[in-house]
Amino acid sequence: MRRRVEERHEDETERKKFLEDQVREYIPAAIDIDLANKPDWSSSENSLVAEFDLKVPGWASAAGRRALLPVGLFGATEKRLFDHAARVHPIYFEFPFQKVDDVTVELPLGWMVSSTPPAQDQNAKVVIYTLKVDHDAGALHWTRTLNIDLLLLETKFYPALRNFFQVVRSGDESQIVLQPATATTN
């Protein structure tokens, strides 16, 4: 609803730019992005659904004959969150929210998955983080969920929240290892 209200007086081109810029904020790398659908801006009944075609040059990094692919593609907003060990003021979130990243990557011909990170399921009741990676012969699929169900948190609970976000960062930095299908594993 917030996005609809912010963009209510804008034309189609400005709304497209707005949505694409929003995605850029979540990805910690340079990207080529194109809005693939036409979201329904006029209705308040349905969720605003925007689908994008993305190209992320340099997302995978070479490591000898292998390629490393980090799973935290959309985790830029959590990367530096709660870095400091001490907190003086209470923590305030504007609103409870849930981020669900549902990512599918088609593997290049001749490549296969060598290893994937273990599934994560950190449930602290008001903050939840899950990560699950699946793969088949030609594609990778992973789901990352971050659920923040609180508005205000007293300073005394900051260490637990900080530790939770350390787990989120660690999970987001985990790597999927890809290798040419002709290579043998030792």
Phi and psi in degrees as a GROMACS rama.xvg file:
@    title "Ramachandran Plot"
@    xaxis  label "Phi"
@    yaxis  label "Psi"
@TYPE xy
-59.0164  -42.726  ARG-2
-65.5364  -39.6723  ARG-3
-62.9678  -42.3528  ARG-4
-66.5744  -45.0739  VAL-5
-60.3036  -35.56  GLU-6
-105.482  14.8968  GLU-7
-62.9829  -27.1549  ARG-8
-101.832  6.69883  HIS-9
-94.0396  158.63  GLU-10
-88.0036  177.857  ASP-11
-56.7921  -42.7737  GLU-12
-64.7217  -44.7638  THR-13
-66.3657  -38.0266  GLU-14
-65.7664  -40.7534  ARG-15
-60.8992  -46.6712  LYS-16
-61.9005  -42.6799  LYS-17
-57.6561  -48.9136  PHE-18
-65.2917  -42.3541  LEU-19
-64.4902  -39.0889  GLU-20
-65.8994  -35.0772  ASP-21
-61.3589  -43.5065  GLN-22
-64.4188  -40.1676  VAL-23
-57.8824  -32.8693  ARG-24
-65.6878  -27.8292  GLU-25
-88.5958  -15.6461  TYR-26
-107.744  123.228  ILE-27
-82.5121  26.5998  PRO-28
-144.487  164.857  ALA-29
-68.979  139.057  ALA-30
-137.633  156.206  ILE-31
-105.007  125.567  ASP-32
-135.417  144.832  ILE-33
-145.909  128.014  ASP-34
-66.7442  121.915  LEU-35
-94.4854  -17.6535  ALA-36
-124.901  -179.437  ASN-37
-116.935  96.4513  LYS-38
-61.4945  151.532  PRO-39
-87.2391  99.9889  ASP-40
-84.0807  -18.5062  TRP-41
-88.1655  -23.1075  SER-42
-95.1172  139.198  SER-43
-102.063  -0.481549  SER-44
-73.6817  -44.8738  GLU-45
-101.963  158.569  ASN-46
-66.0706  150.709  SER-47
-79.7433  110.534  LEU-48
-109.441  121.724  VAL-49
-122.424  129.231  ALA-50
-114.026  140.13  GLU-51
-127.948  150.018  PHE-52
-101.087  123.299  ASP-53
-119.165  143.213  LEU-54
-128.508  127.851  LYS-55
-119.931  85.3168  VAL-56
-61.2525  134.817  PRO-57
80.8338  6.96443  GLY-58
-65.6526  -45.3932  TRP-59
-87.0253  139.906  ALA-60
-116.921  144.495  SER-61
-78.4846  141.455  ALA-62
-140.795  82.4045  ALA-63
69.5932  -126.565  GLY-64
-85.8493  -1.64313  ARG-65
-106.006  166.648  ARG-66
-126.933  139.538  ALA-67
-109.481  131.426  LEU-68
-124.428  109.227  LEU-69
-70.4249  144.234  PRO-70
-85.9456  -16.757  VAL-71
-84.8931  54.3192  GLY-72
-58.3815  -42.3686  LEU-73
-103.554  24.2677  PHE-74
-97.1129  16.1727  GLY-75
-60.0715  -34.7164  ALA-76
-72.1032  -18.7209  THR-77
-99.6477  -4.01745  GLU-78
-60.3161  -42.6654  LYS-79
-112.02  13.8111  ARG-80
-72.3337  127.729  LEU-81
58.6889  46.7713  PHE-82
-71.5357  -35.8781  ASP-83
-74.8042  142.988  HIS-84
-72.7367  -29.888  ALA-85
-113.312  153.019  ALA-86
-137.937  131.047  ARG-87
-95.4203  -40.6822  VAL-88
-103.747  155.905  HIS-89
-60.4161  158.678  PRO-90
-96.2983  129.703  ILE-91
-123.391  126.581  TYR-92
-105.844  138.799  PHE-93
-59.7584  -37.8578  GLU-94
-163.274  154.742  PHE-95
-65.3438  146.875  PRO-96
-153.065  164.85  PHE-97
-135.975  131.215  GLN-98
-112.444  124.506  LYS-99
-122.168  116.645  VAL-100
-102.168  118.257  ASP-101
-117.437  98.2463  ASP-102
-112.251  131.736  VAL-103
-123.591  129.818  THR-104
-123.067  122.709  VAL-105
-82.8108  125.589  GLU-106
-75.5479  144.124  LEU-107
-62.6737  150.192  PRO-108
-56.1994  131.486  LEU-109
91.198  3.33765  GLY-110
-113.197  150.248  TRP-111
-139.785  164.472  MET-112
-84.9281  125.934  VAL-113
-91.29  -44.1052  SER-114
-156.397  154.706  SER-115
-127.849  155.733  THR-116
-69.701  154.348  PRO-117
-67.0495  154.6  PRO-118
-63.7847  146.158  ALA-119
-116.201  140.81  GLN-120
-149.585  88.1683  ASP-121
-103.717  108.079  GLN-122
-118.281  104.021  ASN-123
-107.154  29.5772  ALA-124
69.2976  -61.4765  LYS-125
-92.1709  -13.4309  VAL-126
-133.731  128.306  VAL-127
-133.812  138.049  ILE-128
-133.873  126.94  TYR-129
-132.171  149.617  THR-130
-146.553  129.331  LEU-131
-140.415  127.306  LYS-132
-115.945  128.088  VAL-133
-123.769  158.179  ASP-134
-154.38  155.749  HIS-135
-132.649  -164.743  ASP-136
-59.4102  -35.5362  ALA-137
-121.369  2.77414  GLY-138
-152.561  156.982  ALA-139
-113.027  146.941  LEU-140
-143.481  129.799  HIS-141
-139.992  153.697  TRP-142
-125.292  128.015  THR-143
-122.651  127.748  ARG-144
-125.676  132.382  THR-145
-126.374  118.571  LEU-146
-118.874  120.476  ASN-147
-115.936  110.095  ILE-148
-115.897  54.6632  ASP-149
-152.492  160.82  LEU-150
-113.661  -46.1862  LEU-151
-132.037  134.162  LEU-152
-131.024  128.2  LEU-153
-64.8023  152.877  GLU-154
-58.3327  -32.6815  THR-155
-64.2538  -20.4555  LYS-156
-95.1913  1.83141  PHE-157
-58.3053  -44.3995  TYR-158
-56.2377  -39.9159  PRO-159
-67.0383  -41.4584  ALA-160
-65.5477  -41.5157  LEU-161
-62.7585  -43.7368  ARG-162
-62.0282  -39.647  ASN-163
-59.108  -47.3702  PHE-164
-70.7469  -21.9458  PHE-165
-66.3517  -39.4917  GLN-166
-64.9776  -41.0869  VAL-167
-59.913  -48.7604  VAL-168
-60.3936  -43.6119  ARG-169
-62.0115  -44.3636  SER-170
-63.3642  -41.734  GLY-171
-67.8422  -27.4036  ASP-172
-86.0256  -7.3077  GLU-173
-64.857  154.905  SER-174
-119.426  145.101  GLN-175
-96.4563  131.01  ILE-176
-101.603  124.622  VAL-177
-112.765  150.947  LEU-178
-148.896  157.918  GLN-179
-60.5639  141.74  PRO-180
-63.5131  -24.3975  ALA-181
-79.6512  -16.2407  THR-182
-73.4928  147.451  ALA-183
-102.638  144.849  THR-184
-92.2963  141.484  THR-185
